[in-house]
Amino acid sequence: MAVHAHPDDESSKGAATMARYAAEGVEVLVVTCTGGERGDILNPAMEKPEIKANLAAVRMEEMAKAREILGVEQQWLGFVDSGLPEGDPLPPLPEGCFALQPIEVASEPLVRAVREFRPHVILTYDDNGGYPHPDHIMCHKVSVEAFNAAGDPDRYPGTGEPWQPLKLYYHLTFHQERFQAEHTAMIKAGLESPYAEMLQRWEDRPLQWEITTRVPCADYFEVRDQALLAHATQIDPNGPFFACPTEIKREAWPTEDYHLARSLVDTELPEDDLFAGVREKVCLS
């Protein structure tokens, strides 16, 4: 189970991992906390009045395309996008949005989803949300709450039979080591790298969490790209996600990376499999 804040997050973080496991026969569920209603349109080609007027419906359609491309199941939690506040001081978040929900209210449908789907592994963001968007931070909070609570029969009554997931991971998708490797590979290939300026100022963003788990999934990078492109309102095909050619990404950094935050099974670090320790404990087929 991969828990994400908005539609398109699942395709930019861990998508090749999910596509690989789904192709291998693992049941994969993406849980999307909000509808992305307050997201900006980031693709100039989609800046159209009819798109803006129906953004929530458009993003649901995009999500349907992306989940089909990835070969995964997907479920909406039904909360409303909080938006990304800007300004100094920051404006208050909109009333009723996801990030302002009491933790028990925001977590209840996710606990229900965990008890229904019965995942062995949950993927989510770190305590800073991967970046400090209020919905990403709340996504982290509800994921940790659900991991801890879903197996307790005394918590969240009426949401199904208890189920205890075995491992909880944080996405570590965007980190210096990866971008440095892709930058170096592009320069070596005689290509202009879009990462030079970003890498020069990276000292302001040190990696908070250790990479414990690197999942080989380079064979699914094209699937990941296609899923990203399905989110046409959010992804500019001429934008930075596609600046580095896929064949160079495969050579320079053939994994997607994670931090193992909790494990109730024995496993040896570093790992190359999200199910390390789980495969030895349970039958996954």
Secondary structure, DSSP 8 states (H G I E B T S, - for coil): -EEESSTTHHHHSSHHHHHHHHHTT---EEEEEE--TT-----GGG--HHHHHTHHHHHHHHHHHHHHHHT-EEEEEEE-------SSS-----TT-GGGS-HHHHHHHHHHHHHHH--SEEEE--TT-SS--HHHHHHHHHHHHHHHHTT-TTSSTTS-S----SEEEEE--S-HHHHHHHHHHHHHTT---TTHHHHHTGGGS---S---EEEE-GGGHHHHHHHHHH-TTT--TTSGGGSS-HHHHHHH--EEEEEEEEESS---SSBS-TTTTTTTTS---
